[in-house]
Amino acid sequence: MQTSELWWLTPDEMLKYTWLEVLHTQPYSDEPNSNFQPMSGDEYRSLDTNGNLSIETKRYPINFLNIWRKQAYNINVFRSMVLFSAEVGGDELAGPFVIDIDSDNYNKKTGYDPNINDSLKTTRRIIQKRLSKLHQNDYRIFFTGHKGFNIEVRPQSIGVSHSQNWRDEFKRLLKPLKEMAVGTAIIDNPHCELRLHDSVNHWIANDGTNAYRMKYELSLSELRNMSAQEICNRGENLVESI
């Protein structure tokens, strides 16, 4: 079953790598300077025999993502960066290559928007200077809903191998991009999970309230022309519309 998350797979890979792992997290504050708790949330990685969220890690067929979304109300839902060829053991395939652009510092007076501006500028810069020679079908751009953006790149288009040491390879490719960060923006190291497309990012805001924005895809034109505030507003409006 083809999903949006697996757009980067070749037809042969889609037939072979049909298992994955999942994650759902409770909301938390990831801004140490905000003084709001908790600084971490409960994590769930499967369903138990009664259909309840469980901390036990299990592998599921790709189409389980639809069940996982429903069980967690499509909030803070992730899939493993690695796909598997079997329920136990088997070959592994990591992808896509993700450039995760966040903003690091919280400013008590001006809030998050200036930081998202820096993330936006960094995303534009990376695409213009490093990805402009790629075909537009070889990468996709997402607002992650909170502090930044993901650029997902088709691994084959940039020569990423399918080695077991995918984290090291991703880090090597990300290293020169880190120097392109603007202001408070940062390029994160590779994560083991990737937030699902068109899902809700739920966290504790700097004023202690619950905040929600949708992770959604941006066209290249939208990335170039929309402001950080417009991008955030759309993410909030998309949550309200569901």
Secondary structure, DSSP 8 states (H G I E B T S, - for coil): ---GGGTT--HHHHHH--EEEEEEE------GGG--S-SS--EE-EE-TTS-EESS--EEETTHHHHHHHHTTTBSEEEESEEESSSSS--EEE--EEEEEEE---BTTTBSHHHHHHHHHHHHHHIIIIITTS-GGGEEEEE-SSS-EEEEE-GGGGT----S-HHHHHHHHHHHHHTT--TTEEE----SEEE-TT-EEEEE-TTSSEEEEE-EEE-HHHHHH--HHHHHHHHHHHHHT-
